[in-house]
């Protein structure tokens, strides 16, 4: 049974259509929601939380109707907003306990859950410091903790890696993987960095101008291509020239050679070339597609991704 199901969702503001007859179903697991700024991602999340009534259409979250059961949906769903909304003069413990109490947990259970959740997100040692003295990465972890503290069945994470350096992004992505794999909580995560979604998501939903562009398993996006990636320590150009002279389609790409697979003999030619030239082979693997390629394909469709979409 889908955890999210939308049927013909439309949301119109004066002069703007944020969602346009959107129909999509999301199964349990970690799902990425992709779209350019203004594509309707934040509007969709507000509607699914029962905070914003759509102009038309219907949707269900965890089997509950958004029009009638908004409060019950918010009891079972956690939300990590993109925007900064943390009080600077209270500690992470005080804030997360307060959010647990707001979700209906009694005082003792709220304190226990807050301590456990802050430990899970890596803030246990810093939990009594005022949030105002936290780094961007620590504040993002506080927002994640408050979304998880009431043990929801589903969490909405809106751009959780915003403002983080590469190490911070890796840490946050690791936490998202744990939420889905270890805690058994389904996740709907938005990001404009599509490579991040390839790393953590089971499924990706792409919307464009409020309409569904694609909904598909990540494995389908990232299927193996018809090319090989070859990396040698030195002698890239010599190997490339040899393969070219043998009629193999090859092109340099940074330190790599990208070789089109014509037949099984392509592998033999690469192996023999490396051996005959006395090169050290670092990597030989089949290239995989990336989610970004969907936007290049989508730009040729009747509803192109608008300028500024992530590529």
Secondary structure, DSSP 8 states (H G I E B T S, - for coil): --SEEEEEEEEEETTEEEEEEEEEEE-SSEEEEE--TTSSHHHHHHHHTTSS--SEEEEEETTEETTT-HHHHHHHEEEE-SS----TTSBHHHHHHHHHHHTT--HHHHHHHHHHHHHHTT-GGGTTSBGGG--HHHHHHHHHHHHHTT--SEEEEESTTTT--HHHHHHHHHHHHHHHHTS--EEEEE-S-HHHHHHH-SEEEEEETTEEEEEEEHHHHT-EEEEEEEEESS-HHHHHHHHHHTT--EEEETTEEEEE--STHHHHHHHHHHHHTT--EEEEEEEE--THHHHHHHTTSSS---TT---
